[in-house]
């Protein structure tokens, strides 16, 4: 009896892990033919059922059995530079296409643009038409495969950017960071059957399918998305640089390996000075952050002094170093937390 219970438990666990497909292909909201004449049904079918499906399958394959199984999509994208190429390409492919299907609708199913987005576009680009011109220029000049984006930047402004392959502006590999609210796929698979090499004709037609109501909803959501602050912070390069050395010295110390901290304490101190003298992003440019950065610099100076000091009792010195680096680590997280204010 007890054995069969264990067997059922083991079987359930096995089935659970065998079925673990973290990501799944979203349904296309309309029939393949609903996008005609601007995009033909066959292109929509292959694009969704084959290309997007492949990104989803390959993403699941790439993360299964790794810690990335438990990462959010945002996390996979934000730290794309640290990920295997298969994760960067397929997480991007899945995210980008999901957004693309959401913002496309046949003319009779489109909702109008919100006042808020219309005003933001007018302020930023003069008119919707000049925005389209900018987007088309970004899309037309993207060499090879990629995307053109309208995104919300961390400074609260709209911006037009383009990225290669399946990258997007959430990724740390992108020069311009922000939350995309409208994306145009300029891979040949998006238009080749109908338009062949005439990308400009496809770009002229695609605007007929943009559901500005959905783009407006995405704009409103992006304005309140905590990700915006995270992207801003992630662009604070001095903070990133310091974080890297902190992680590479503190975490080994937690495992009782003090070699990295002892040999790199000078570098840690130097990065703390650079951080103190850097210009924080607008959301973190306040006296509290400045105060924390000063304390962090002081703390790293103490660590460096202690690391260099000869000692007869190595275990005792390590214990003191650990106490000091833990304090520095706490202050660092204080800085990260303060950035949200
Ligand atoms: Mn595509």
Boltz pocket constraint, residues with backbone or C-beta under 6 A from the ligand:
constraints:
  - pocket:
      binder: B
      contacts: [[A, 47], [A, 51], [A, 97], [A, 185], [A, 187], [A, 189], [A, 190]]
      max_distance: 6.0
